[in-house]
Amino acid sequence: MNKEVKERYGRIEELDRSFDIEFWQAQSSSARFDAAWELAIHYAKVKGMDERQLRVDRSVEAFGKQQRQTESSD
């Protein structure tokens, strides 16, 4: 696998985030997701969590039309 390496040098107090923004915007959405997932796994390991506990939290809703109740004029 051929990886491109980019570097930026300077004093921390003089650097802005433009390099980081440019780098991550140049990556595919898949590469950004993989990097974020790698960080999540690293965080779980540092906190002593079982990485198998990491999962997407899902909730399910049911949507439908409400039946209108009409007043009967008996």
Contacts in CASP RR format, 6 or more apart in sequence:
PFRMAT RR
TARGET T0000
AUTHOR 0000-0000-0000
METHOD contacts of the structure
MODEL  1
MNKEVKERYGRIEELDRSFDIEFWQAQSSSARFDAAWELAIHYAKVKGMD
ERQLRVDRSVEAFGKQQRQTESSD
6 19 0 8 1.000
6 23 0 8 1.000
8 15 0 8 1.000
8 19 0 8 1.000
24 32 0 8 1.000
27 35 0 8 1.000
40 54 0 8 1.000
41 51 0 8 1.000
41 54 0 8 1.000
44 50 0 8 1.000
44 51 0 8 1.000
44 53 0 8 1.000
44 54 0 8 1.000
45 51 0 8 1.000
END
